[in-house]
């Protein structure tokens, strides 16, 4: 069986982290979201993939190529304009067989749930129970069958939502051809499924138990906390004397860990990094490739993307730092309000009591810069020596 993965969208709510990459390529626990999904599908026995790509598709193509590194086969089709999920699936029509699996590339489900969908009826939709169903597409059921799929509603009829995992057959393409644009100006796959239901086709549902969805940039932290628990110890680094490594820590080849550093797992560190001397890397931290985490730097519960340098006397907690950033000596990121309430970001409740900042690619700070909890900092922003950055800061801003 083939799996069609929709990976063409940007993920605008994740900005600034998606200005230079699609949402599916954001790293969690040392791997892009899409790679986690591919690995779970492979565990379920699927090795034949069709990626529907579009926005910054070169990042996906360059990373996965033909899939040989994962012992799978990957074909690509391009959705030039992101006109919705129905339009995206239509691009793969000539590549799929009668029955196929389709998934949203920006969510992660595990092998057990994938197998549960695969063993369902010929048309099956994976659903999951959530407490905030009003933020998703809601599924109304009648016994084992789906009665209706609703778009976001203030008062949803159930707490079952569409998990973005579908077992489909070629009948879907006839419905796709009849699907009109939605109120959002897109061709929605859920509208196509509703057409099939209204015409008398039975679509069944099955419950998904493990589902990771990243809607906002701070959701990356919760996803990282969950997936990094699966890390097993694999230290390929060169470690100098008096380095202490505790718990499940994975460190890539070419990385050097200098004297006095303390790493407390679960932690993932990529290849060709320089860690220390005297660095303290605390649990639930993922550091990308070619990074420098230097003298007396403390990291905690954070994602640090490739080619970023945090070389001296800095603290980064519960934050996401993009690629090619450079934090000057003494940069500190606050991650807790004095009143212990949830941290707000972009006017939204993050649901997190501990949350630092989201820092886009290419951001640079001067010495002793301070960044407030809940700050969202756009790409290539400069934060001057001793400056205080807070709130939502657009790209290419100068903060002095």
LOGUKE-26229 format. One record per residue (C-alpha): x, y, z; residue number from 1. Coordinates in Angstrom, 3 decimals. Layout:
BEGIN
[site [X, Y, Z], NUM]
...
This chain:
BEGIN
[site [0.000, 0.000, 0.000], 1]
[site [1.109, 3.544, -0.719], 2]
[site [0.931, 6.456, 1.679], 3]
[site [0.190, 9.933, 0.356], 4]
[site [1.517, 12.605, 2.699], 5]
[site [0.333, 16.188, 2.298], 6]
[site [3.377, 18.394, 2.909], 7]
[site [2.787, 21.444, 0.706], 8]
[site [1.698, 24.031, 3.260], 9]
[site [3.661, 26.717, 5.065], 10]
[site [2.079, 26.708, 8.504], 11]
[site [1.465, 30.434, 8.891], 12]
[site [0.566, 30.190, 12.567], 13]
[site [4.075, 28.831, 13.237], 14]
[site [5.807, 31.947, 11.901], 15]
[site [8.564, 33.074, 12.160], 16]
[site [9.863, 29.481, 12.172], 17]
[site [8.267, 28.704, 8.798], 18]
[site [9.546, 31.665, 6.806], 19]
[site [12.398, 29.532, 5.434], 20]
[site [10.962, 25.996, 5.702], 21]
[site [7.581, 24.246, 5.555], 22]
[site [5.973, 23.301, 8.815], 23]
[site [6.636, 19.593, 8.233], 24]
[site [10.397, 20.235, 8.367], 25]
[site [10.450, 21.805, 11.817], 26]
[site [12.703, 19.732, 14.098], 27]
[site [11.377, 17.863, 17.117], 28]
[site [13.712, 15.691, 19.221], 29]
[site [16.388, 15.903, 16.549], 30]
[site [14.236, 15.002, 13.496], 31]
[site [11.796, 16.897, 11.278], 32]
[site [8.097, 16.302, 11.954], 33]
[site [7.796, 14.575, 8.587], 34]
[site [10.633, 12.141, 9.368], 35]
[site [8.951, 11.061, 12.593], 36]
[site [5.796, 10.308, 10.589], 37]
[site [7.688, 8.385, 7.891], 38]
[site [9.400, 6.237, 10.523], 39]
[site [6.085, 5.357, 12.185], 40]
[site [4.584, 4.452, 8.808], 41]
[site [7.577, 2.281, 8.004], 42]
[site [7.107, 0.434, 11.301], 43]
[site [3.551, -0.237, 10.134], 44]
[site [4.921, -1.871, 6.986], 45]
[site [4.535, 0.995, 4.514], 46]
[site [7.591, 1.727, 2.389], 47]
[site [6.068, 3.420, -0.678], 48]
[site [5.430, 7.150, -0.269], 49]
[site [4.070, 10.024, -2.328], 50]
[site [4.909, 13.450, -0.926], 51]
[site [2.714, 16.322, -2.098], 52]
[site [5.037, 19.310, -1.742], 53]
[site [4.826, 23.002, -2.521], 54]
[site [6.009, 25.722, -0.142], 55]
[site [9.829, 25.599, 0.080], 56]
[site [9.662, 22.107, -1.416], 57]
[site [13.429, 22.098, -1.934], 58]
[site [13.948, 21.603, 1.810], 59]
[site [11.926, 18.381, 1.707], 60]
[site [13.410, 17.097, -1.554], 61]
[site [17.002, 17.810, -0.476], 62]
[site [16.526, 16.141, 2.899], 63]
[site [14.665, 12.971, 1.896], 64]
[site [15.749, 12.637, -1.769], 65]
[site [14.391, 9.286, -3.017], 66]
[site [14.067, 7.823, 0.480], 67]
[site [16.980, 5.384, 0.174], 68]
[site [18.523, 6.529, 3.480], 69]
[site [15.366, 5.278, 5.233], 70]
[site [15.051, 2.188, 3.009], 71]
[site [11.798, 3.499, 1.527], 72]
[site [10.765, 4.819, -1.881], 73]
[site [9.568, 8.416, -2.193], 74]
[site [7.917, 10.056, -5.188], 75]
[site [7.074, 13.746, -5.326], 76]
[site [4.232, 15.749, -6.841], 77]
[site [3.973, 19.524, -6.588], 78]
[site [1.038, 21.656, -5.534], 79]
[site [2.098, 24.989, -7.007], 80]
[site [-0.524, 27.017, -5.132], 81]
[site [-1.773, 25.917, -1.740], 82]
[site [-5.474, 25.644, -2.601], 83]
[site [-6.491, 23.146, 0.062], 84]
[site [-6.266, 19.472, 0.944], 85]
[site [-8.618, 18.279, -1.825], 86]
[site [-6.539, 20.077, -4.436], 87]
[site [-3.354, 18.606, -2.917], 88]
[site [-4.643, 15.025, -3.029], 89]
[site [-5.787, 15.495, -6.622], 90]
[site [-2.120, 15.981, -7.603], 91]
[site [-1.393, 12.367, -6.613], 92]
[site [-4.267, 10.786, -8.552], 93]
[site [-2.086, 9.158, -11.217], 94]
[site [0.298, 7.597, -8.683], 95]
[site [-1.988, 5.728, -6.282], 96]
[site [-3.560, 2.300, -6.471], 97]
[site [-7.134, 1.424, -5.582], 98]
[site [-6.669, 1.623, -1.810], 99]
[site [-4.193, 3.972, -0.170], 100]
[site [-3.426, 5.769, 3.066], 101]
[site [-3.412, 9.560, 3.241], 102]
[site [-2.030, 11.625, 6.100], 103]
[site [-1.407, 15.234, 6.956], 104]
[site [2.358, 15.666, 7.095], 105]
[site [2.284, 18.118, 9.993], 106]
[site [0.888, 15.665, 12.548], 107]
[site [2.463, 12.561, 14.059], 108]
[site [0.620, 9.331, 14.808], 109]
[site [2.200, 6.119, 16.017], 110]
[site [2.473, 2.677, 14.468], 111]
[site [-0.346, 1.147, 16.524], 112]
[site [-2.822, 3.783, 15.395], 113]
[site [-1.697, 3.518, 11.777], 114]
[site [-2.278, -0.248, 11.846], 115]
[site [-5.698, 0.334, 13.390], 116]
[site [-6.696, 2.543, 10.444], 117]
[site [-5.195, 0.104, 7.921], 118]
[site [-7.290, -2.779, 9.254], 119]
[site [-10.491, -0.743, 9.083], 120]
[site [-13.125, -0.684, 6.362], 121]
[site [-12.207, 0.488, 2.861], 122]
[site [-13.031, 4.104, 3.703], 123]
[site [-11.919, 4.937, 7.236], 124]
[site [-11.110, 8.180, 9.029], 125]
[site [-8.968, 8.325, 12.159], 126]
[site [-10.484, 10.476, 14.907], 127]
[site [-9.298, 11.544, 18.337], 128]
[site [-10.949, 12.947, 21.439], 129]
[site [-9.814, 16.433, 22.484], 130]
[site [-10.958, 18.990, 25.037], 131]
[site [-10.803, 21.934, 22.604], 132]
[site [-12.776, 20.533, 19.690], 133]
[site [-13.893, 24.005, 18.607], 134]
[site [-10.404, 24.605, 17.191], 135]
[site [-10.588, 21.623, 14.797], 136]
[site [-12.771, 19.875, 12.263], 137]
[site [-15.371, 17.986, 14.297], 138]
[site [-16.723, 14.535, 13.396], 139]
[site [-20.349, 13.665, 14.069], 140]
[site [-20.925, 9.913, 14.179], 141]
[site [-23.779, 7.439, 13.973], 142]
[site [-22.593, 4.139, 15.387], 143]
[site [-19.512, 3.002, 13.445], 144]
[site [-20.138, 5.423, 10.593], 145]
[site [-19.464, 9.107, 10.109], 146]
[site [-22.605, 11.164, 9.689], 147]
[site [-21.084, 14.581, 9.097], 148]
[site [-17.721, 16.386, 9.223], 149]
[site [-18.022, 19.930, 10.503], 150]
[site [-15.572, 22.771, 10.124], 151]
[site [-14.538, 24.718, 13.224], 152]
[site [-17.589, 25.438, 15.385], 153]
[site [-18.116, 27.458, 18.558], 154]
[site [-20.381, 24.730, 19.961], 155]
[site [-19.280, 21.454, 18.368], 156]
[site [-21.666, 18.468, 18.578], 157]
[site [-18.930, 16.174, 19.883], 158]
[site [-15.348, 16.149, 21.119], 159]
[site [-14.223, 13.858, 18.297], 160]
[site [-12.047, 15.579, 15.722], 161]
[site [-10.521, 14.653, 12.406], 162]
[site [-6.975, 13.399, 13.091], 163]
[site [-5.869, 13.673, 9.457], 164]
[site [-5.372, 9.935, 8.871], 165]
[site [-7.457, 8.458, 6.062], 166]
[site [-7.841, 5.053, 4.407], 167]
[site [-9.229, 5.882, 0.958], 168]
[site [-9.901, 4.337, -2.419], 169]
[site [-10.088, 5.783, -5.900], 170]
[site [-13.738, 6.777, -5.467], 171]
[site [-12.423, 9.818, -3.626], 172]
[site [-11.126, 11.335, -6.872], 173]
[site [-14.613, 11.496, -8.366], 174]
[site [-15.716, 13.418, -5.255], 175]
[site [-12.664, 15.674, -5.501], 176]
[site [-13.695, 16.690, -9.016], 177]
[site [-17.107, 17.801, -7.694], 178]
[site [-15.793, 19.699, -4.683], 179]
[site [-16.385, 23.454, -4.669], 180]
[site [-14.300, 26.024, -2.843], 181]
[site [-15.081, 26.395, 0.828], 182]
[site [-15.764, 29.624, 2.692], 183]
[site [-12.014, 29.803, 3.294], 184]
[site [-11.416, 29.857, -0.457], 185]
[site [-9.885, 26.371, -0.531], 186]
[site [-10.851, 22.945, -1.829], 187]
[site [-11.305, 20.925, 1.351], 188]
[site [-10.941, 17.140, 1.507], 189]
[site [-13.545, 17.038, 4.264], 190]
[site [-16.068, 18.551, 1.827], 191]
[site [-15.223, 15.775, -0.646], 192]
[site [-15.797, 13.141, 2.023], 193]
[site [-19.105, 14.761, 2.924], 194]
[site [-20.144, 14.529, -0.727], 195]
[site [-19.493, 10.782, -0.615], 196]
[site [-21.504, 10.438, 2.594], 197]
[site [-24.403, 12.446, 1.170], 198]
[site [-24.393, 10.188, -1.925], 199]
[site [-24.774, 7.116, 0.269], 200]
[site [-21.160, 5.954, 0.644], 201]
[site [-20.308, 4.652, 4.110], 202]
[site [-17.249, 6.157, 5.759], 203]
[site [-16.205, 4.544, 9.008], 204]
[site [-14.199, 5.951, 11.890], 205]
[site [-11.603, 4.482, 14.211], 206]
[site [-10.143, 5.985, 17.362], 207]
[site [-6.588, 7.344, 17.371], 208]
[site [-4.910, 7.215, 20.777], 209]
[site [-1.569, 8.953, 20.199], 210]
[site [-1.590, 12.143, 18.154], 211]
[site [0.842, 15.056, 18.098], 212]
[site [-0.364, 18.243, 16.474], 213]
[site [1.684, 21.432, 16.222], 214]
[site [-0.640, 24.393, 15.712], 215]
[site [1.453, 27.166, 17.280], 216]
[site [5.220, 27.559, 17.692], 217]
[site [5.137, 26.837, 21.421], 218]
[site [3.468, 23.473, 20.658], 219]
[site [6.889, 22.356, 19.420], 220]
[site [8.063, 22.305, 23.032], 221]
[site [5.299, 19.956, 24.189], 222]
[site [5.904, 17.722, 21.171], 223]
[site [9.637, 17.715, 21.897], 224]
[site [9.029, 16.766, 25.522], 225]
[site [6.931, 13.830, 24.392], 226]
[site [9.105, 12.468, 21.604], 227]
[site [12.485, 12.984, 23.264], 228]
[site [11.452, 10.383, 25.845], 229]
[site [12.022, 7.797, 23.112], 230]
[site [15.723, 8.683, 22.831], 231]
[site [18.187, 5.973, 23.750], 232]
[site [21.780, 6.560, 24.802], 233]
[site [24.079, 6.794, 21.784], 234]
[site [27.174, 8.882, 22.409], 235]
[site [29.383, 9.250, 19.332], 236]
[site [31.093, 12.406, 20.564], 237]
[site [34.655, 13.024, 21.611], 238]
[site [34.385, 13.772, 25.325], 239]
[site [37.209, 15.390, 27.258], 240]
[site [37.987, 14.598, 30.881], 241]
[site [35.485, 15.577, 33.612], 242]
[site [32.497, 15.504, 31.286], 243]
[site [29.411, 14.065, 33.000], 244]
[site [26.562, 12.511, 31.001], 245]
[site [23.509, 11.190, 32.840], 246]
[site [20.390, 9.502, 31.466], 247]
[site [19.429, 8.913, 27.853], 248]
[site [21.626, 11.188, 25.750], 249]
[site [22.231, 10.889, 22.002], 250]
[site [25.185, 12.818, 20.557], 251]
[site [26.149, 12.755, 16.875], 252]
[site [29.512, 12.055, 15.320], 253]
[site [32.023, 14.866, 15.004], 254]
[site [30.771, 16.606, 18.142], 255]
[site [33.266, 17.560, 20.858], 256]
[site [32.176, 17.893, 24.475], 257]
[site [34.731, 19.882, 26.459], 258]
[site [35.755, 19.576, 30.098], 259]
[site [33.354, 20.492, 32.871], 260]
[site [30.204, 20.016, 30.822], 261]
[site [27.192, 18.293, 32.379], 262]
[site [24.476, 16.776, 30.185], 263]
[site [21.345, 15.409, 31.790], 264]
[site [19.042, 13.370, 29.541], 265]
[site [16.840, 12.967, 27.748], 266]
[site [18.878, 15.144, 25.395], 267]
[site [19.661, 15.018, 21.682], 268]
[site [22.739, 16.775, 20.253], 269]
[site [23.509, 16.671, 16.538], 270]
[site [26.683, 16.224, 14.562], 271]
[site [29.764, 18.470, 14.438], 272]
[site [28.858, 20.552, 17.471], 273]
[site [31.133, 22.093, 20.079], 274]
[site [29.798, 21.811, 23.614], 275]
[site [31.463, 23.519, 26.557], 276]
[site [33.644, 23.905, 28.427], 277]
[site [31.422, 24.034, 31.513], 278]
[site [28.094, 23.874, 29.682], 279]
[site [24.984, 22.596, 31.462], 280]
[site [22.421, 20.972, 29.181], 281]
[site [19.288, 19.968, 31.049], 282]
[site [16.535, 17.476, 30.152], 283]
[site [14.234, 17.792, 27.132], 284]
[site [16.750, 19.764, 25.095], 285]
[site [17.437, 19.097, 21.417], 286]
[site [20.457, 20.734, 19.753], 287]
[site [20.852, 20.578, 15.966], 288]
[site [23.942, 20.069, 13.825], 289]
[site [26.957, 22.426, 13.701], 290]
[site [26.036, 24.275, 16.883], 291]
[site [28.282, 25.856, 19.498], 292]
[site [27.051, 25.769, 23.098], 293]
[site [29.886, 27.377, 24.991], 294]
[site [31.353, 28.301, 28.341], 295]
[site [28.891, 28.510, 31.243], 296]
[site [25.846, 28.279, 28.956], 297]
[site [22.742, 26.613, 30.395], 298]
[site [20.041, 25.128, 28.179], 299]
[site [16.802, 23.683, 29.507], 300]
[site [13.813, 22.155, 27.716], 301]
[site [14.610, 23.909, 24.436], 302]
[site [15.033, 23.291, 20.721], 303]
[site [18.175, 24.795, 19.192], 304]
[site [18.252, 24.519, 15.402], 305]
[site [21.244, 23.944, 13.109], 306]
[site [24.242, 26.281, 12.876], 307]
[site [23.332, 28.344, 15.942], 308]
[site [25.919, 29.674, 18.371], 309]
[site [25.343, 30.354, 22.070], 310]
[site [28.956, 30.666, 23.099], 311]
[site [29.223, 32.428, 26.487], 312]
[site [27.454, 32.847, 29.816], 313]
[site [23.878, 32.639, 28.513], 314]
[site [20.616, 31.005, 29.652], 315]
[site [17.987, 29.586, 27.293], 316]
[site [14.989, 27.882, 28.869], 317]
[site [11.763, 26.487, 27.348], 318]
[site [12.470, 28.202, 24.040], 319]
[site [12.874, 27.516, 20.340], 320]
[site [15.901, 29.126, 18.671], 321]
[site [16.082, 29.049, 14.876], 322]
[site [18.993, 28.361, 12.532], 323]
[site [22.119, 30.512, 12.226], 324]
[site [21.446, 32.566, 15.344], 325]
[site [24.185, 34.035, 17.493], 326]
[site [23.447, 34.964, 21.097], 327]
[site [25.974, 37.375, 22.575], 328]
[site [27.643, 36.781, 25.952], 329]
[site [25.241, 37.084, 28.854], 330]
[site [22.022, 36.778, 26.840], 331]
[site [19.195, 35.655, 29.133], 332]
[site [15.706, 34.461, 28.229], 333]
[site [13.039, 34.712, 30.932], 334]
[site [10.694, 31.727, 31.069], 335]
[site [8.449, 32.331, 34.082], 336]
[site [6.039, 35.077, 35.115], 337]
[site [6.240, 36.459, 38.641], 338]
[site [2.593, 35.486, 39.208], 339]
[site [3.169, 31.933, 37.893], 340]
[site [0.294, 32.365, 35.431], 341]
[site [0.390, 30.958, 31.900], 342]
[site [2.693, 32.872, 29.601], 343]
[site [0.939, 34.822, 26.841], 344]
[site [2.338, 35.142, 23.306], 345]
[site [0.834, 37.087, 20.395], 346]
[site [-2.148, 37.735, 22.647], 347]
[site [-2.773, 34.000, 23.063], 348]
[site [-2.587, 31.814, 26.139], 349]
[site [0.216, 29.334, 25.446], 350]
[site [-1.091, 27.015, 28.158], 351]
[site [2.443, 26.910, 29.546], 352]
[site [3.598, 28.196, 32.906], 353]
[site [7.188, 27.786, 31.740], 354]
[site [7.746, 29.319, 28.321], 355]
[site [10.632, 31.456, 27.102], 356]
[site [10.755, 32.740, 23.530], 357]
[site [10.411, 31.771, 19.888], 358]
[site [13.426, 33.104, 17.992], 359]
[site [13.502, 33.022, 14.194], 360]
[site [16.461, 32.287, 11.952], 361]
[site [19.447, 34.602, 11.827], 362]
[site [18.681, 36.527, 15.028], 363]
[site [21.676, 38.102, 16.767], 364]
[site [21.909, 39.542, 20.257], 365]
[site [24.553, 41.734, 21.845], 366]
[site [26.137, 41.179, 25.231], 367]
[site [23.805, 41.135, 28.235], 368]
[site [20.649, 41.260, 26.113], 369]
[site [17.437, 40.193, 27.857], 370]
[site [14.433, 38.537, 26.234], 371]
[site [11.069, 38.446, 27.983], 372]
[site [8.941, 35.335, 28.378], 373]
[site [6.455, 34.984, 25.540], 374]
[site [8.565, 36.969, 23.066], 375]
[site [8.203, 36.056, 19.387], 376]
[site [11.218, 37.397, 17.484], 377]
[site [11.244, 37.484, 13.689], 378]
[site [14.082, 36.398, 11.429], 379]
[site [17.270, 38.440, 11.157], 380]
[site [16.381, 40.728, 14.034], 381]
[site [19.247, 42.458, 15.868], 382]
[site [18.945, 42.934, 19.627], 383]
[site [21.632, 45.311, 20.840], 384]
[site [23.918, 45.140, 23.894], 385]
[site [21.936, 45.440, 27.100], 386]
[site [18.631, 45.722, 25.217], 387]
[site [15.334, 44.253, 26.411], 388]
[site [13.163, 42.465, 23.833], 389]
[site [9.529, 41.596, 24.485], 390]
[site [6.257, 40.971, 22.683], 391]
[site [5.961, 40.215, 18.989], 392]
[site [8.897, 41.576, 16.987], 393]
[site [8.704, 41.502, 13.181], 394]
[site [11.492, 40.377, 10.878], 395]
[site [14.546, 42.617, 10.295], 396]
[site [13.797, 44.744, 13.369], 397]
[site [16.534, 46.545, 15.321], 398]
[site [16.066, 46.566, 19.109], 399]
[site [18.404, 48.905, 21.001], 400]
